[in-house]
Amino acid sequence: MNNIIGYYTTQFGELWEKSLFDLVEEAIFGVLKQTNLENKQIDAVFFGNMLAGVLENNLHSTSKIAEILKINIPIFRAEAACASGGAAFNLAKTYLEANSNKNVLVVGAEKMTDYSQEEAITGLSAAASGEEQEAGLTFPGLYGMMANYYLEKYHYTEKNLSYVSVKNHFHGSLNEKAHFRKKITIKDVLQSPYVAYPLKVLDSSPISDGAAAVILTNNYDMIKKQKHSAIVLASEVITDTISLKERKNLDEILATKMAADVAFKKAKINRRDIGIAEVHDCFSIAEILAMEDLGFWKKGTGGQKIMEESTMFGGGGNLVVNTSGGLKAAGHPVGATGIKQIGEIFLQLTKQAEKRQVKNAKYGLAHNVGGSGGTAVVTILGV
């Protein structure tokens, strides 16, 4: 059985005084300290990162991590756009399934705010198809098209979308590591400037810096020594088309639906068993689509369901979503996001989430997406 025994995240935000590898180093030694492990007890490392090769002209990051750890072990980099962290975690789980009594470090990181918006956006756009890039579409534009389609098809308005941001900013106000810790109102969202109609600034996740790390192990003696542990019941990756024009439906992300179906089957639990979820809310529409594609809400009902506020902390529902603040408020340092999501579920299930602690959650789900849905990773944890 593969277990998570520790999690550490740096602050997310505009961290101009720190380099990418300053953040990586902080996350690595933070999680080692938390689990009382020495660097020589780590048997392999998986690193999630998207943009170091594009923005920093640095693709041999694995060797830099070996330099930081001062050990010579297998180290692998995973890149799947915004799902790089989730993909790294999935590969680490697969590694453990092939190797017994091992401890694996999974770290995700991104450094984005040292560069101009044009440079960062150009880098992020590399996760879209060449045709979409040539047409001038950025990710706000792509998700704006999906939002327009959804709102028109199911007769919703921009106000429906705004409830996602309000909820996640409330959760972010309870998370000391979040990029944004300020509560916002429906009016704030609706009055913020458009980025790509109908999506506004406050419908959109920010460009952030940050790193997060977890330690996975299948060493039973190691698990017994730890104060906190969560079981990895499933971690599934599905890859779909990179371009929207090849999708059958603009109001769903098929990779999410397929990954979720396989993950729930392998975990041997039902959707109603999930008490806590971190879903990929790069834009407000993305959370609504995710909740439907994961099977928590019936297709087309998300615009109404989000207004009921049942997925808000303290809202009285059986499922609380994005207690970290999600990508929207906690921030979105691309390679770190998937690890942060899994780490938040770990904190919740092991009762370490402090002000935002959800009561009695026994199972949690993390959902990480690359691009406009080209890759989806669904991970289920239990205690």
N, C-alpha and C positions, 0 to 999 in steps of 0.2 A: 504493500500500500504506500502510495506517495503522499507525503504530508508537507504542508507549509509550516515552518517552525519559527519564522521571523519575517518582519517587514520594517522597512525604513524608507521615509521619503524626505527629501530636502524641501525647503520652501519652494513653492511654485510662484513665478512672477517675472518681473524684469530685474534680473540678477546680473547687472552689468559688471560688478566687481569680481565675478567668478567665470572661469572658462568652462568649456564642456567637461574637461577631465577633472577640474576641481569638483564639479557636481557629481561626476561618476565616483570619484574617490570618497566624497562625503557619504554617498549612499552605500557604497561597499563596506566601509569601515563602520558605518552606523549600524548596519544589519549584523555584521560580525560581532560587534560589541553586544548587541541586544541578545544574541543567541549564545554568547560566551564561546564562540568558535575562533580558532586561529586560522590564519590564511592557509597554512599547510593542510588543514582539514577539508579544504574545498577541492573537489575532484574534477570539476569542470565549470565553465562559465558560459552563459548565453547572454549576448548583449543586443538589445533592441535599439536601433537608431535608424533614422531615415536620411538626415540632411547633412551629416558631417562631410560626406564626399562632395556634395554640391556646394555647400556654403564655406567649408573650411579646407577643401582640397585634401581631406584626410580619410582614406578608406581603410587603412591598416590599424583601425582602432583596437582590434583584438590584441595586437602586440603591445600597445600602450597600456591596456588593462593588465597584461602580464607584468609589465614594468611597475605598475602601481601595486600589485599584489606581491611582487617579488617571488613568484613561483612559476614553474614551467609545467603547465597542464593544458589540456584541450580548451580552447576558447573560440567561440563561434559568434559571428554577427548575423542577426536576422533583420531583413528589411522587407516590410509589407506596407509601405506608406504609413498612415496613421495607426495601422494595426501591427506595427513592428514589435511593440511590447508584448502584445498577446501572442504573436507568432513565436517570439523568443521563449515565452513561457511554455507554449505547446511543444516546442522542440526539446526543452529541458525535461518535460514530463516523458516524452518519447525516449530520451536518453536514459532516464532512470528505469524505464520498463525493459531496457536491454542490458542494464548493468545493476547488480545488486549491491547493497550496503554502500551507497554513494551519497555524497552531499553536493548539491549543485547550487550555484549562485546565479540568479537571473537579475540582470540590471538593465534598466531602460533610461535613456537620457536624450535631451535635445537642448541645443543652445541656438536661440533664434533672434533674440532682441538686439544683438550686437550689429545686426545687418539692417539695411534699409527695408522698408515695407515692400518695395519692388523686388528686392533680392529674395526676401523670405517668401513672397507670394509666387514668384517664378519657381523657386525650389519646390514649394508645395504642389504647384501645378504639374510637376513632373509625374504625379500620381494619376493624372488624367490622360486620356488618349491623345495622340498627336493631332487628330482631327479636331478635337474639342479645343485644344490649345491654339491651333491655327485659326479657329473661329473666334478666338478672344475670350473663351469661357474660363473663368476661374471657379473655384469651388463654391463661393457664394452664388455664382450664376447657375451652376449645376443644381445645387440644392434649392435655389429659388425656383427653377423650373419644376422640380419635384413638388415644392410647396404649392405653387400655382395650380398644378394638376390636382393635387389632393384637395385643396380648398374648394376648387370649382366642382370637382366630382361629388364631394360629400356635403357641399353647401355650408362651409364654415367660413370664418373671417380671420383676419390677422389677430383679433383679440383672443381667439382660441389658442393660437400659437404662443401668445405672450405669457400664458399661465406656466409654461415650461420654465421660462427664464426666472419668473418670480419665485417659483418653488426652489429652483436650484441656487439662486442667490441667497435665499433664506438658509438653505443647508450650508452654503459656503460661509455664511456669517458665524457658523458654529465650528468651523474647521480652521485652526490656527495656521495651517500650511497652505491655505487657499490663496490663489492670486487675488481674488476679489472677496472681501469680507463685508460687503455693504448690501443691505437689503434694498430691494427695488419694488416698485409698484407696477400695476398694469398700465397706468398712465405713463410712467417713465418709459416703458418699453414702446408703447404706441407713439410716443412723441420723439423717440430717438430717430436719427437719420436713416434713410434707406441705404442698404449696401447693395442688394440685388432684389428688386421687388418680388415678393412681398416681405422679404427678410430685411431686418433693420440691424443696427449696431448691437442692440441689446437682445437680438435673436441669435447672435453669433458668438462662438467661443473666441478667446483672444490668442494672440501669438505670445507664447510663454517660454521661459527657461525652467529647467528642473530635472531631477533624476529620482528614481525610485528603485528599490531592490527587495527581492524576497529570497529566502533560502528554502529549497526543496530537498527532501531527503527520503530515502527508503531504508535507512538504517534504524532498525527498531530500538537499539540501545540509545541512539541519539534522540529519537522521539521521546523516549521515557524520561530523559534528562531535562527536557524543555518544559517551561511553565505553560506555554501556549502552543497549540497545534490544531491545524485544520486539515481534513482529508480532501484530496483532489479526487472528486468523483468522476469528472469528465473534463476534457478540453479538446474541442473540435474546431478544425479550420476548414472552411469551404471557400473556393475561389470562383468568381463569376466574371462576366465580361467587364472590360475596363470602360467602355463607352455606353452612355445612356441609350443611344439609338439602337443598340442590340438587345435592350431589355424588353421583355414581354409586357411588363407593367411598370409604370413610373411611380405608382403608389406603394411599392414594396421593394425590399432588398432581398432577393431570392437567397443569396448566400447566408443571410441571417436566419431565414426560415429553415434552410436545410441543416445548418450547423446546430441550431437549437433542437431540431427533431432528433438528430443523432446523439447529441449530448444528453438529452433527457432519457433517451433509451438506454444509453450506457450507464447513466447515474442511477437508473431504476427508481426514479421518483417522478411525481407529477408536478405540473406547473403550479398548482395551488399550494405545494409544499414550500415554495420559495418565499422567504420572508423579507429578503433584502436583495436589491439588484443595483448594479452600476451599469448603465447603458450609455451608448456612444452618442451624446447630444452635441455634436459639433455645431449644429444649428438646431433651433427649436423644433423644426419639422422632423429632424432625425430622431429625436426621442419618441415622438408620437408614432412614427413608422416602426421604430424598434419595438415598442410595446405591443404593437399589432403583429409584427413579424415573429416575435418571440413566442407569441401565443397567449400573452397575458390579457390582451383585449381583442375583441372581434374586429375584423377588418372594417374600417370606415367609422368606428365608434370613438377613436382616440381623441378627436377634437372635442367631443363632449366629455369623455372620461377625465381628461386633464383638468377641466373646469370644476370637477367635483372635489379636487384636492385630496383624494384618498391616498395618493402615493407620496404625500408630504409627511415629513416627520411630525408626529402629533396629530395627524389628520384622521386617525381612527381606522385606516384601512389595514388589510392583512399583508400588503406588500408596500414597502417604502423604497423609493427609487432615487438614486444619486445623492446619498447622504453626504458624500464628500463635497458636494457642490457641482458634481459632474464636470464635464469639460468647460461648460459655460462659466462657472464661478471658480472652481478649483484651479482652472487653467488647462492648457493643452500643449505642453511640451511633447511633441508628437511621439518620440520613441519611449517616453516615460509613461504615457497615458495608460496603456494596457496593463502595466505593472501596478500603477496606482489604483486602478479599478479593482484588481485582484487583491491588492493589499487592503483596500477599504473593506472588502467582504471579509477578509481575515480578521481585521480589527473588530468588526461587528460580531462575527461568530464567536470570537474569543473574549468578548465583553471588554474591549479596550478602547471603544470609540468615544468615551467621555460624554461631552455635552450632547452629542447626536446619537447616543447609544439606543438602538432599537431593541425592545424587550423580546425575549423568547425566540429569536431567530435561530433555526437549526440548519437551514440551507440557504445559500446565497448564489447569485449568478452574476458573472461579469461578461459584458458584451462589447467587443472592440472591433471597429470597422476601419478598413483602409480605403481611401479615395471616396468615391460616391457609391461604394458598395462592392467594389471589385474583390475585396477580401473581408471575411467576417470570422471572428474567433469567439466562441462561446465556451466559457469555463464555469463549472459548477463545483462549489465547495460544500462540505458538511462537517459537523462536529458530532 
